[in-house]
Amino acid sequence: MKPYVLIIDDEPSICASLSLALKNDYRVRTFNSAQPAIDLIEKQSFAVALLDLKIGADNGLSVLKKIKELDPSIVIIMMTAYGSIGSSVEAMKNGAFTYLTKPLDIDELMIYIKQAVQFYKLNEQVSFLSNELRNKRYYDEIIGESEPMQHVYMLIDRLKDIDTNVLVTGESGTGKELVAKAIHEAGKRKNERYIIVNCAAIPENLLELELFGYKRGAFTGAMNDRKGKFELADKGTIFLDEIGDMPIGLQSKLLRVLQSKEFTPLGSSDMYHTDVRIIAATNRDLKKMIDRGDFRQDLYYRINVMEIKMPPLRDRLSDIPSLCKHFLNQLSKDLNKPIKGLTASATELLLNCEYPGNIRQLANILEYAAIISSSGIIDAKDFPEEIGMHRDTMDNETSSMQSIDKYLAGTDMKNIEKRAIKATLHKNNGRREQTAIDLGISKRGLLNKINEYGLGER
């Protein structure tokens, strides 16, 4: 595709001659005044702009600044019949690629435009790679390119630079903590502290002290002041993992902190202000907990301004090959053992597992197999016993299907249909409505088939 070149010069003859000279190699747009060109830049990208130093009443240097503000990537070549060292230096300071005086040497101009286009493409590539590296740094621990994960990445990107409270939900082992970390590290608070509090791992009588701290003498054994997580994380992020396990009494105190941005350490009469972002996570159904009275509804709506639902591994099986590659590379380093990959049978088995433990379970399976394997390639026989049992089930199902296929081959369609209806009626103890649902036909259609095949006869 030909690069776009923009020409801004108040002399129509110059615009016409330059357009004619460039039209074979570039897509050219010309303007005799600045504002229409600036309006177009807001809508369309250009690789190079040829800009006159004087455009009617407009100063070319001012136009240069406006263009760079709108699109810093445009490479600008200044043109003038009033060349001077001062204006040339000023143009370069404001981002001009080079500075040419009129009358222009077309051959020389063509060389400079070619160089400018190369410079533009190089900058585009560097910008793309920088974004890729930046995204990789933020999300490098989150593996997967499936559609459900693309939605997760989109939400992380939308939420990273705003202070909205986020609730990350999903089954155990789906990577909720990695999402919380990515939001912090990608956002404006990335240079501040990121503190994790596991609400399920800390005893109830200690969790309040952990969050809000205490003063010396607040209780027996409190020999010194201790800062809580809300004080330590000021300006940063607190990740409240397993918030569904937080005691109901402490939930009310957390709610007050979220509402007022203030807290009081145990044993203190002073109010402390805190500026923290809250990201919470749970594998529990908080709405059901609210119905049971185990979780405060007002706290739920305070922490769940935005929700990120982590998909279970069974809903993103296409990510298993990339997850395996990631874990095996890490295991190869940790175990100091070359692991090149998986056999076809091992891969097939992993793609057909249920994974109630999600990604954590997959990681454990691969670690077990990496330790057991005597070669650099992991085979299905290297997996734990429960995976072997799943393989036997798969083999039995395959064998059964092969037997069924062998029986069905060449059988009359009416006989197959009759046997299917009869077997389904038997399974449902003669209940015709359920049988019709199971077979995917209407109740009237089922009745017609029963009469046709004499299945209603005793």
N, C-alpha and C positions, 0 to 999 in steps of 0.2 A: 504494500500500500504506500502510495506517495505521501511524504510528509506535508503538513500544512504550513504555508509561509504567509505571514501577514505583512502588508506594505502600507505604511502610513506616511504620506507626503502630500503637501498642499499643491503640488504641481501635477496636474493630470497627465502631462506628457511623460513625466518620469515614471509615474505609476504604470502607464500603458507600456512603455519600453521595457521596464523591469518585468512586468507580467509576461510579456512576449518572450523575453529571454529565459524565463524560469519555467514556463508552462509545461515543457516536455518532461521535467524531472520532479516538479512539485505541484501541489494544488495551492493556487494563489488566490488570496482575497486582498483587494486594494481599497483604501479609503483616503479621501482628501481632507478629512478633519478627524480630530481625536475621539470625540465622544461616541460616534457610531462604532468605531473600532473597539473601544473599551466595553461598550454594551455587548458586542459579539463575544469578547473574551470571557465574559461571565457565563456564556452558554456553550462555548466551543473551545477545545484545546488546540493550541498551535505550537509547533516545534520552534519556529524562528520568527522574529519580527524585525523588519527593516524600518527604522524609525528616524524621521528627519528631526534635526535639532530645533527647527522652527516650523511650526504647523499653523500657519495663519497667526491668530492671536495667542495660540497656546505655546508654552515653553516645552520643548521635547524632553527636558530633564524631569519636569513635573509629570509628564505623561509616562515616562520610564518608571517613576516611582509608583504610579497608580497601577501600571501593568504588573509590576513585581508584587504588589500587594494582593492583586487578584489571583495571579498565577506565577509563583516564584520559579517554576520550571521552564518558562519561556526563555529562550536564548535571544538576546536583543543585540542587534548590530545598529549602531548610531550612524547617521549620514548627515553631512552638512557642507554647505559651501562657505561656511564661516569658521573654518577650523582654527582652533587655538589650543595651546597646551592646557590652559585653565579648564575649558569646557570638556576636553578629553579626559582629564584626571577626574573631574566631577562625575562624568558619565560612568567611568570605570568603578568609582567608589559606590555608585548606586546600582551596580550589578550589570552593566553593559559587558557583552562578550568582547567586542572590539569597536573601533571607531574609524570610519572611512570618510574621506573628503571628496566632494564633487569637483569636477565631473568624475563619475565612477568608472573604473576599469572593469568591464564586465567579466573578463577572465579571472581577475583578482577577486571580484565579488563572489563568483561561483565557487572558488576555492574556500573562501571564508564561510559561505553558507553550508558547504559540505562539511566543514569542520564543526560548525555550529550544530548541525543535525546529529553528527556523531557524539558531540558533547551532550546533547539533549538525551539521546538514547542511553548513553552511559549513566547519566544521572537517574534516568528512569529505572535502570537495572539496579543501581546501587540502592535507590529508594525501596524497590521491591524486596531486595535481599535484606535490607535493614528491617523492614516490616516483618518479613518471614522470621528473622532471627529474634526480633522482639516478641513475636507471638510464640515462637518456640520456647523462649525463656520463660514466658508466663505459663504456658500450657504444656511444657515438655513432660510433666508427670502424668498428664491426662492423655491416654492413648485411645484413638478411635476416630474414624472418619465417617461412620454410619450416619444416617439421617437423624436419629434421636440425639446423637452427640453433636451434630452441627447445630441443633437447636440450643443445646447447653452452651456451646461456645458463643452463640449469638447473644444469649442472655448475660453471660459473663462480660462480654464486650459492652453491652448496654448499661450494665450496673456498676462497672469498675470505678467510674469517676463521680458517682453520686453517692450521697450518704444514706440512701434508703436502706432500712433494715431488710435483711434477706433471710428466708427460711429455706434450707436445702433438705429435701425429703427423699426417701428411697430406702430400699432394703439394705441390710447390713452387707458390707463388702462391695458397694457400688461406686465408692470413691467420693463420698460427700465432702470429706475433709480436704481432698485435693481441689475441689471446686472453690471452697472457702479460701484456701491459700492463694489460688489463682486470682480471685477477685481482689484480694489485698495487694498482691505483688504487681498486678496490672494497673492498679489505680493510683490516685493522687496521694494516698496515704502510704505508699510503698516504702518510703524512707523512715517511717515510724514503726513502732513495735507491733508485732502480730503475736497475740497471746492466746493460747489454747486452754480452755477449761473443760475437762470431761466431767459433766454433771453426774454421770453414773459411777465414776470411779472414786469420787471423794465422799466420805461419810457425811451424813446430813448435818451433824453438829460442827463440822469443819468447813463446809462449803461456803457458809456466810462469811467466815473469817477469810477464806481464800479470795472471795470476791471483793470484800470491802475493807479488809485489814483490821488492825486493832492497835490500841495504845498500850503502852507499858502500864502494868497493874490492872488491866481490864479484867483479868481473871487469874487464878492461881497458875503460876508458871509463865505468865506473860512478862518476861524480864526486860524486853525491849519493844519499841514500836515496830510494827510490821506493815508495810504497804500492801494493799490489796490489788487485785488484777485491774480494777477500774482506775486506780491511781497510776499504776505502772503503764497502762496502755493508753494514757491520755494522748490525744491526737492520732492514735493508731486504731487498731482493730482488735476486738475480742471475738473469738470463735467459741460459742457455747455449744459444745458437742453433746449429743444425747440430752437435749433440753427437756424432753418428755419425762426424764427421770428426776427432774428437779422437784424437791419437796414443795407441796402446795403453799406452806407458810412462807417459804423463801421466794416463791413466785410473786407474791404481793410486794415484797421489798424490791425485787428486780423491776417490777412494773413502775414503781415510784421513781426509780433511778432513770428509767427510759423516758418517763414523762417530764421530769424536772431537770435531768442532767446533773443531779446532785446526790451525794450520799454522805453518810456519817459513819466513820470507822467505830467499831465497838470500843466503848470506854472514852469516847470523845464527845464534846459538846459542839464542836465546830462542824460546819457544813462544807464539804469539798465539792468543787465543780469538776466535771469530767466531760471531755469531748472525745467520745469513742464511737466507732461504728460497730454495730452488732450484726454478726452473722451467726445464725443458729442452725442446728441440724438435728434431725431425728429420724429413726426408723419406725416410729410408732404413729398410730392414727390419732392425732391430737383432737380431731373433732369427736371421735368416740370417747376420748378421755374427758373432754368437756361435758359430754352427756352424762358421764359417770361421776362428774364432780372432781376428777383428778387433775384437771388442768383449767386454769383461769381463761375464760373466753376473752376478757379484755387484754390479757397478755398475749394471747394467740394473735389477735388482730394487730397488736403493736409490733410483734416480731415478724409477722407474715404480711408485710407490705408487698413484697415480691417473693414468689416461690419458684425455686428451681427443682424440678423433679428429675432425679437421676434414674435413668432406665435400668432395669435389671439386665444381666448379661444375656439371658434367654431372648430378650427383645433386640439384641444387637450382635447376633452371632457372626455377622460379617466382619466384626472387629477382632475376632479371635486370632486370626493369623498375625495381625500387627501386635496384639497383646502378647502372643507367644514369642514373637521375635524380640520384643522389649524385655520380657522376663528372662528369656534364655541368654541374651547378651549380658544382663546383669548377673545371672547365676554363673556364667562362664568366668566373670571377673571375681565374684565372691568365692567361688569354689576352686579358683585357679585350675580350671579344667576346660579344655576346648569343647564347646557344644555347637555344632554346626546347624542343627535344626531338627526337624521331625520327619519320620517316615510318613508315607501316604496313609497307612492304616492308623497311625497315631493321630494324624490330623483329622481324619474322618471320624474317629472316636470322639475327639474333643469337640467337634462340630455338632455332635449328636447327644451331648450330655445335657442335663437339666440345670445344673449349677444353682442349687438353693443358696450356696454361699457366695455366689456371684464372682467378681474378679479375684477376691481374696482366695476363694476356693481354687480357681484356676492357677493362681500363683503357687499355692501349696502343692497342687498336683504336679506342676512342672518342677518344683524344687525336689520333691520326692523322686521323680523320674530321673532328674539330672544326677542325683546322688547314686541311684541304683544302676543307671546305664553304664555299661562297660565300654561303650564306643562313643564317638562324637555325634552320633545320630540317635535320638530318642525314638524308641519303638513302642507300640501299644503294650507289649509285654512288660515294659518298665513302669507302667502306671500302678497306682495303689490298687488294692484288692477290690474296693467298691467300684472302681472304674472298670476293672476286669469283669465284674458281675454285670455291669451295664453292657459291656461288649457281648457277654453271653446272651443277654436278653435281646440285644440287637440281632445276633446271629439266629436265635430262635424265631424272632419275628420275621426275619428274612426267609428262614426255612419254611415257616408257615405260609407266608405269602407266595413262595414258590410252589408249594403244594396246592394252594388255592388256584393259582394261575394255571397249573397243570390240569386241574379238574375242569376249570372254566373253558379251557381251549376247545373249541368246536362244539360246545354245548348250545342247545337251542335257547334263544333269548327269552322266550316265554317260560321255559323251564327254570331259567336263572331268576326271573322276576317272581315266579310262583314260590320258589324256595326262599327268596329274600323276604317276601311278605309273611310266609308261614313262620320263619325263624323269628322275625321281629314281633309278630303277634304272640308267639310263645314266650319271648323275653318279657313282654309287657303284660303277661297273664290275660291276654285277650282284650286289653284296653285299646280300642280302635283309635281314639283321639291321639293318644301318645304315639301309637304306631304310625299314624299319618304324619305326625311331626318328625319322627325319627327318619322316615323314608322320604320326607320332603315333598309330599303330595297332599292334596286336599282330602278332607274326610269323605266327601262324596266320591272322589276318585278312588280312594281306598275301598269303599263299599262296592263300587263297580268291579274292581279287581277281585275282591273276595267272592262276589257272585260268579264272575267269569271263570275263576279257577276252582269253584266249589269248596272254598276254604271255610265257609260258614256252616257246612254240614257236620253233624255229629256222628 
